[in-house]
Amino acid sequence: MRNNEKKKLYRKVNTRTHNVHHFFGGDYKNTRRRDSAIGMRQGVRRGLDYTPLFKFLLSKVGDKWSDVHSEAVSRLDQEEPIFWMVAKDFDSAEEYVRIGDNSYYSGLFINDHGILCIVNPELTEDSLKPSCSCCTHTLNGIQFTQKYD
């Protein structure tokens, strides 16, 4: 990578290691007898982690959306993951979004002035409870402080 080139906003994850699970659908062995399962699913992309994108978007809260969007698109393989977290207006925005099993990120939206905003700035890792005791649950990369009941 050249010095003037910025890092990509995604990274490859190891998909060949034993017991690495990517929860984008069941294993073929569980669906092979169904008529609808003819082969591998089209369009399912495995092995990419967009955590750097989500951290980038959170760091750009308060900035002009057109600038943030153009930089993000230039550093991604596809545009779609941006809108997993960012809503085009407040009415369609979520307070937080779940990415993967136990990773949550604050929901973002584009306000009427074209500025990237956070839906609920008061939402913190103290606000959410984990859904199980066996996993580590995080909000914006910070572990939940509440314990599982």
C-alpha positions in Angstrom: 0.0 0.0 0.0 1.3 3.4 -0.9 1.7 6.2 1.7 -1.0 8.3 0.1 -3.5 5.4 0.0 -5.9 5.1 3.0 -6.6 1.7 4.6 -9.6 -0.2 3.5 -12.7 -0.1 5.8 -13.1 -3.8 5.9 -10.8 -6.8 6.6 -10.8 -10.4 5.6 -11.5 -13.0 8.4 -10.2 -16.5 8.5 -12.9 -18.7 7.0 -10.9 -21.9 6.9 -10.2 -22.5 10.5 -12.0 -25.4 12.3 -15.2 -24.2 14.1 -15.3 -20.7 12.5 -19.0 -20.1 12.0 -20.4 -17.3 9.8 -24.1 -17.1 10.6 -25.4 -16.3 7.1 -27.5 -19.4 6.8 -27.4 -23.1 7.6 -24.9 -25.6 6.6 -25.6 -27.5 3.4 -25.9 -30.8 5.3 -29.0 -29.4 7.0 -30.7 -28.4 3.8 -29.6 -30.9 1.2 -32.8 -32.9 1.2 -34.9 -29.8 0.5 -35.9 -29.1 -3.1 -35.1 -25.4 -2.8 -31.4 -26.1 -1.9 -29.9 -26.8 -5.2 -26.3 -25.7 -4.4 -24.4 -22.8 -2.9 -26.4 -19.6 -2.3 -25.8 -16.9 -4.8 -24.7 -13.5 -3.5 -23.6 -14.7 0.0 -20.3 -13.1 0.7 -18.3 -14.6 3.6 -15.0 -13.7 5.1 -15.3 -9.9 5.4 -15.4 -7.9 8.6 -16.7 -4.4 8.4 -15.8 -3.3 12.0 -13.4 -0.7 10.7 -16.3 0.8 8.7 -18.5 1.0 11.7 -15.8 2.7 13.8 -15.1 5.1 10.9 -18.8 6.1 10.7 -19.0 6.7 14.4 -15.9 8.9 14.3 -17.5 11.0 11.6 -20.7 11.9 13.5 -21.3 15.6 13.1 -19.6 15.8 9.7 -21.2 16.5 6.3 -22.7 13.2 5.0 -21.7 13.7 1.4 -18.0 13.9 2.4 -18.3 10.9 4.8 -20.1 8.8 2.2 -17.7 9.5 -0.7 -14.7 8.6 1.5 -16.3 5.5 2.8 -17.4 4.3 -0.7 -13.8 4.8 -2.0 -12.4 2.6 0.7 -15.0 -0.2 0.5 -15.7 -3.2 -1.8 -19.4 -2.4 -1.9 -21.7 0.4 -0.7 -24.4 -1.8 1.1 -22.7 -2.2 4.5 -22.8 1.6 5.1 -26.6 1.5 5.2 -26.6 -1.4 7.8 -25.9 1.4 10.3 -26.9 4.7 8.6 -30.5 5.5 7.9 -31.4 8.2 5.3 -33.7 10.0 7.8 -34.6 10.0 11.5 -38.0 8.2 11.0 -36.4 5.1 9.5 -33.4 5.1 11.9 -32.9 2.5 14.7 -31.6 3.4 18.1 -29.0 0.7 17.7 -28.2 -2.0 15.2 -27.0 -5.5 15.7 -24.1 -6.7 13.6 -23.3 -10.4 14.0 -24.3 -12.2 17.2 -23.3 -9.9 20.0 -22.0 -6.7 18.5 -24.2 -3.7 18.7 -23.6 -0.3 17.2 -25.3 3.0 17.7 -27.8 3.8 14.9 -26.9 6.8 12.7 -29.1 9.0 10.4 -28.7 11.9 8.0 -30.4 15.0 9.3 -32.2 17.6 7.1 -29.0 19.6 6.8 -27.0 16.7 5.4 -25.1 16.0 8.6 -24.4 12.5 10.0 -26.1 12.3 13.4 -26.4 9.6 16.1 -30.0 8.5 16.8 -29.7 8.3 20.6 -26.5 10.0 22.0 -27.4 8.9 25.5 -27.2 5.2 24.7 -24.2 3.6 26.3 -22.8 0.2 27.2 -24.6 0.7 30.6 -28.0 0.9 28.8 -28.2 -2.6 27.3 -28.4 -6.0 28.9 -26.7 -9.1 27.4 -29.1 -11.8 26.1 -26.9 -14.7 27.5 -24.2 -15.2 30.0 -21.8 -17.2 27.8 -20.9 -14.5 25.3 -19.3 -11.1 25.3 -21.8 -8.4 24.2 -20.5 -5.0 23.0 -21.9 -1.6 22.1 -19.5 0.3 19.7 -16.7 -2.1 20.7 -17.2 -1.5 24.5 -18.4 -4.5 26.6 -21.8 -4.2 28.3 -21.5 -3.3 32.0 -24.8 -4.9 33.0 -24.8 -8.6 33.8 -27.1 -11.3 32.4 -30.1 -12.1 34.7 
